[in-house]
Amino acid sequence: MNAPTLGARRLADAVLRLYRESGGLAPTLKQIGDALGVTSTATVLHHLGGALEAGLVRRGPSGSARSVLPITPGRCPLCGTSVPPRGFTPEQEVTDLSGYARLPIPGIPPL
């Protein structure tokens, strides 16, 4: 992954904001362009390419007009479950487990 450009970071922020404002509906390229203040779809696609390469957003099903999805902090980009923040080490004390997935571990009884 490459370091994200300013345009890619702005696009990722816009996608996340639009996604949240719509209640979970992915934005269109036009909506993203409007949020960035650009009218050219080519410019949006250029920034989108950088954001995808940097891992800031992901594409949903191909062929969909609303296929640009945010990668929300603290969520797995594939399944949406909570994941520990970057930099977390097992030695750190975890006191709040709300939002974390409970995965079965062979040989250990569930909580």
Secondary structure, DSSP 8 states (H G I E B T S, - for coil): -----HHHHHHHHHHHHHHHHTTS----HHHHHHHHT---HHHHHHHHHHHHHTTSEEE-STT-SS-EEE--TTB-TTT--B---TT--TTS-----TTB----BTTB---
